[in-house]
Amino acid sequence: MASDIMITDITVDYRPIAEARALSGLRLVLGAYAVPGPWREACKGLFYVKKIPYTPVVTASAGRSDLEFGMAEADRELVEWTGQASAPVAAWNNERPLAGWLDQINLAERINPEPPLVPAALDDRARMFGLVNELAGEHGFAWTKRLAIIHRVMPTLPPGDPARAFWSHLGEKYRYTPDAGRRAPARMAEILTALDQQLAGALARGERYFIDGRLSALDIYWATFSTMLAPMSPALCPMATSFREHYSNPDPETQAALSPALIAHRDFIYENWLELPIVF
């Protein structure tokens, strides 16, 4: 299982960290895994929409089937450069590398204000950032979805199964407990319902986007994060075979909250704004 999520045939021209640090312009540390990680794809989407070129950067551990999860020796370069061990990271010229989604949105706005992805009106701006936080923040949609996956997978793995190392590491990162795993579907459903209500209000006003009748970061984050429940076809959204079942929606409570309108909106955003097929 662990080795199956590692991409073995990298098609993107990734640069190693040591080389990327010496470059100017925008560099995105993305890893090189055969799974469309939501934070990774959202970060890419921000800069893709704004037509800001970047150098993709790979950590030394990506692609290693022998990776021991935890603080891999091979990723010490990433920690030395960015002060933490997770991707995505956006690095602009000699500025401090940015590992948080909020900082990445603001950086994209600063480098190229067009098209604007942050609403001008305060109320719209507060609502947009609040809903993006419900998707991307701690205890948000993606965080909680990972708890739900861990909760389903861990009981199926016998002691000594090599895959336990990966899932145990993920559980530690997201502070998994059995109680948190049991509560995850209700939390995801609550967030999906809020997004559906926001979209329904916009559509009722004849608007095509979540906020203020125009594309915002929220549209990008929903489109990319929705993959964790309803991935597009393998032709448009390739991923490691073993992970497609995890990136699905087996829970009835969550499924009931995932409206056709939300999926249609995801498709609309990808077809009109984001890169297809998704590439790693």
C-alpha positions as CSV (number, residue, x, y, z in Angstrom):
1,M,0.0,0.0,0.0
2,A,2.6,2.6,1.0
3,S,4.7,2.0,-2.1
4,D,1.6,2.2,-4.3
5,I,1.0,5.9,-3.5
6,M,4.5,6.7,-4.6
7,I,4.8,7.8,-8.2
8,T,7.4,5.8,-10.1
9,D,7.4,7.5,-13.4
10,I,7.5,11.3,-12.9
11,T,6.3,13.1,-16.0
12,V,6.7,16.7,-14.6
13,D,10.1,18.3,-14.7
14,Y,10.7,18.5,-11.0
15,R,13.8,20.2,-9.6
16,P,15.5,19.0,-6.4
17,I,15.4,21.3,-3.4
18,A,19.1,22.1,-3.5
19,E,18.7,23.4,-7.1
20,A,15.4,25.1,-6.5
21,R,16.7,27.2,-3.6
22,A,19.2,28.9,-5.9
23,L,16.5,29.9,-8.4
24,S,14.5,33.1,-8.5
25,G,10.8,33.5,-9.2
26,L,8.1,31.1,-7.9
27,R,8.9,27.6,-6.8
28,L,6.3,25.2,-5.6
29,V,7.3,22.2,-3.5
30,L,4.7,19.7,-4.5
31,G,6.2,16.2,-3.8
32,A,5.7,13.7,-6.6
33,Y,3.0,11.3,-5.4
34,A,0.4,9.5,-7.5
35,V,-2.5,11.0,-5.5
36,P,-4.2,14.4,-6.2
37,G,-3.6,15.8,-2.7
38,P,-6.2,18.6,-2.1
39,W,-3.8,21.2,-0.7
40,R,-1.3,20.5,-3.4
41,E,-3.8,20.8,-6.2
42,A,-5.4,23.9,-4.8
43,C,-2.0,25.6,-4.5
44,K,-1.2,24.7,-8.1
45,G,-4.7,25.9,-9.2
46,L,-4.2,29.4,-7.7
47,F,-1.1,30.1,-9.8
48,Y,-2.5,28.3,-12.8
49,V,-5.5,30.5,-12.9
50,K,-3.4,33.6,-12.6
51,K,-0.9,32.3,-15.3
52,I,2.0,32.7,-12.9
53,P,4.8,30.3,-14.1
54,Y,6.6,28.3,-11.4
55,T,9.3,25.7,-11.0
56,P,7.9,22.4,-9.5
57,V,10.1,21.1,-6.8
58,V,10.3,17.5,-5.4
59,T,11.4,16.4,-2.0
60,A,14.1,13.9,-1.8
61,S,11.9,11.2,-0.3
62,A,9.2,11.3,-3.0
63,G,9.2,8.3,-5.2
64,R,11.1,6.1,-2.6
65,S,9.2,2.9,-2.0
66,D,11.5,2.3,1.0
67,L,10.5,5.5,2.7
68,E,10.1,5.1,6.5
69,F,7.3,7.5,7.3
70,G,7.9,10.0,10.0
71,M,10.9,12.4,9.8
72,A,12.6,11.0,6.8
73,E,16.3,11.8,6.6
74,A,15.8,12.6,2.9
75,D,13.4,15.4,3.8
76,R,15.8,17.3,6.0
77,E,16.5,19.7,3.2
78,L,12.8,20.7,3.1
79,V,12.9,21.4,6.9
80,E,16.1,23.4,6.6
81,W,14.6,25.5,3.8
82,T,11.0,25.9,5.0
83,G,11.0,25.2,8.7
84,Q,8.5,22.3,8.4
85,A,8.1,19.0,6.6
86,S,4.9,19.2,4.6
87,A,4.0,20.1,1.0
88,P,2.8,22.2,-0.7
89,V,5.2,25.1,-0.1
90,A,5.3,28.3,-2.2
91,A,8.6,30.1,-2.4
92,W,8.8,33.5,-4.1
93,N,12.3,34.9,-4.9
94,N,14.2,35.3,-1.6
95,E,11.1,35.7,0.6
96,R,10.2,33.3,3.4
97,P,8.7,30.0,2.0
98,L,5.0,29.8,2.6
99,A,3.4,26.4,3.7
100,G,0.0,27.7,4.7
101,W,-3.0,27.9,2.4
102,L,-3.9,31.4,3.5
103,D,-0.4,32.7,2.8
104,Q,-0.4,31.0,-0.6
105,I,-3.7,32.7,-1.6
106,N,-2.3,36.1,-0.5
107,L,0.9,35.5,-2.4
108,A,-0.9,34.6,-5.6
109,E,-2.9,37.8,-5.3
110,R,0.2,39.9,-4.7
111,I,2.2,38.5,-7.6
112,N,-0.7,38.9,-10.1
113,P,-3.9,40.6,-9.0
114,E,-5.7,39.4,-12.1
115,P,-8.0,37.6,-12.0
116,P,-8.7,38.5,-8.4
117,L,-9.4,35.5,-6.2
118,V,-10.2,37.5,-3.0
119,P,-13.4,39.5,-3.0
120,A,-13.2,43.3,-2.5
121,A,-16.1,43.6,-0.1
122,L,-15.4,42.8,3.5
123,D,-18.5,40.6,4.1
124,D,-17.7,38.6,0.9
125,R,-14.1,38.3,1.8
126,A,-14.8,37.1,5.4
127,R,-17.3,34.5,4.1
128,M,-14.9,33.3,1.4
129,F,-12.0,32.9,3.8
130,G,-14.2,31.3,6.4
131,L,-15.5,28.7,4.0
132,V,-12.0,28.0,2.6
133,N,-11.0,27.4,6.2
134,E,-13.8,24.9,6.6
135,L,-12.3,23.0,3.6
136,A,-8.6,23.4,4.2
137,G,-8.0,24.4,7.8
138,E,-7.3,22.3,10.8
139,H,-10.4,20.1,11.5
140,G,-11.8,21.1,8.2
141,F,-13.1,18.9,5.4
142,A,-9.9,17.5,4.1
143,W,-8.4,17.0,7.6
144,T,-11.6,15.2,8.7
145,K,-11.8,13.1,5.5
146,R,-8.3,11.8,6.3
147,L,-9.5,10.8,9.8
148,A,-12.4,8.9,8.2
149,I,-10.0,7.1,5.9
150,I,-7.7,6.1,8.7
151,H,-10.7,5.0,10.8
152,R,-11.8,2.6,8.0
153,V,-8.3,1.3,7.1
154,M,-6.5,0.7,10.4
155,P,-8.8,-2.0,11.7
156,T,-8.3,-4.0,8.5
157,L,-4.5,-4.2,8.8
158,P,-3.1,-7.0,10.9
159,P,-0.1,-6.4,13.2
160,G,3.1,-6.5,11.2
161,D,1.4,-5.4,7.9
162,P,3.9,-3.0,6.2
163,A,1.1,-0.6,5.4
164,R,0.5,0.1,9.1
165,A,3.6,2.4,9.1
166,F,2.1,4.7,6.6
167,W,-1.4,4.9,8.2
168,S,0.1,5.2,11.7
169,H,2.2,8.1,10.6
170,L,-0.9,9.8,9.0
171,G,-2.9,9.2,12.1
172,E,-0.2,10.9,14.3
173,K,-0.1,13.9,11.9
174,Y,-3.9,14.4,12.0
175,R,-4.2,13.4,15.7
176,Y,-6.5,10.4,15.0
177,T,-8.5,8.8,17.7
178,P,-11.3,6.2,17.2
179,D,-13.8,8.8,18.5
180,A,-12.5,11.4,16.0
181,G,-12.9,8.8,13.2
182,R,-16.5,8.1,14.2
183,R,-17.4,11.7,14.3
184,A,-15.8,12.5,10.9
185,P,-18.8,11.8,8.6
186,A,-21.0,14.2,10.5
187,R,-18.4,16.9,10.4
188,M,-17.9,16.5,6.7
189,A,-21.6,16.6,6.1
190,E,-21.9,19.8,8.1
191,I,-19.3,21.5,5.9
192,L,-20.8,20.2,2.7
193,T,-24.2,21.5,3.7
194,A,-22.8,25.0,4.3
195,L,-21.2,25.0,0.9
196,D,-24.3,23.7,-0.8
197,Q,-26.4,26.4,0.8
198,Q,-23.9,29.1,-0.3
199,L,-24.0,27.8,-3.8
200,A,-27.7,27.5,-3.9
201,G,-28.1,31.1,-2.9
202,A,-25.7,32.2,-5.6
203,L,-27.5,30.1,-8.3
204,A,-30.9,31.6,-7.2
205,R,-29.5,35.0,-7.9
206,G,-28.3,33.9,-11.3
207,E,-24.7,33.8,-10.3
208,R,-22.3,31.0,-11.4
209,Y,-19.8,31.2,-8.5
210,F,-19.9,30.8,-4.8
211,I,-19.1,34.4,-3.9
212,D,-20.0,37.8,-5.5
213,G,-20.8,36.3,-9.0
214,R,-17.2,35.7,-9.9
215,L,-14.4,33.2,-9.5
216,S,-12.7,33.2,-6.1
217,A,-10.3,31.0,-4.2
218,L,-13.3,29.2,-2.7
219,D,-14.2,27.8,-6.1
220,I,-10.7,26.5,-6.6
221,Y,-10.5,25.0,-3.2
222,W,-13.9,23.3,-3.5
223,A,-13.0,21.9,-7.0
224,T,-9.7,20.5,-5.9
225,F,-10.9,19.2,-2.5
226,S,-14.0,17.5,-3.8
227,T,-11.7,14.9,-5.3
228,M,-11.5,13.3,-1.9
229,L,-15.2,12.3,-2.1
230,A,-15.9,12.1,-5.8
231,P,-12.9,12.0,-8.1
232,M,-13.3,12.5,-11.8
233,S,-12.7,9.7,-14.2
234,P,-9.2,8.1,-14.4
235,A,-8.6,9.9,-17.7
236,L,-9.1,13.3,-16.1
237,C,-7.9,12.4,-12.5
238,P,-5.4,9.6,-12.5
239,M,-4.3,8.3,-9.2
240,A,-2.7,5.2,-7.6
241,T,-5.2,2.3,-7.9
242,S,-5.3,1.5,-4.2
243,F,-6.2,5.1,-3.3
244,R,-9.2,5.6,-5.6
245,E,-11.4,3.6,-3.2
246,H,-10.2,5.9,-0.3
247,Y,-11.1,8.9,-2.4
248,S,-14.7,8.0,-2.5
249,N,-17.7,8.5,-0.3
250,P,-19.0,5.3,1.4
251,D,-20.7,7.0,4.3
252,P,-24.5,7.7,3.9
253,E,-24.5,10.8,6.0
254,T,-21.7,12.4,4.0
255,Q,-23.2,11.2,0.7
256,A,-26.6,12.8,1.5
257,A,-24.9,16.2,1.9
258,L,-22.9,15.9,-1.4
259,S,-25.4,17.5,-3.7
260,P,-25.4,17.1,-7.5
261,A,-25.1,20.9,-7.6
262,L,-21.7,20.8,-5.8
263,I,-20.4,18.1,-8.2
264,A,-21.6,20.1,-11.2
265,H,-19.9,23.2,-9.8
266,R,-16.6,21.2,-9.5
267,D,-16.9,20.1,-13.1
268,F,-17.6,23.7,-14.2
269,I,-14.6,25.1,-12.4
270,Y,-12.2,22.4,-13.8
271,E,-13.6,22.7,-17.3
272,N,-13.3,26.5,-17.4
273,W,-10.4,27.4,-15.1
274,L,-8.1,24.5,-14.1
275,E,-5.7,22.1,-15.7
276,L,-7.1,18.9,-17.1
277,P,-6.1,16.1,-16.9
278,I,-4.6,16.5,-13.5
279,V,-0.8,15.9,-13.7
280,F,1.7,14.9,-11.0
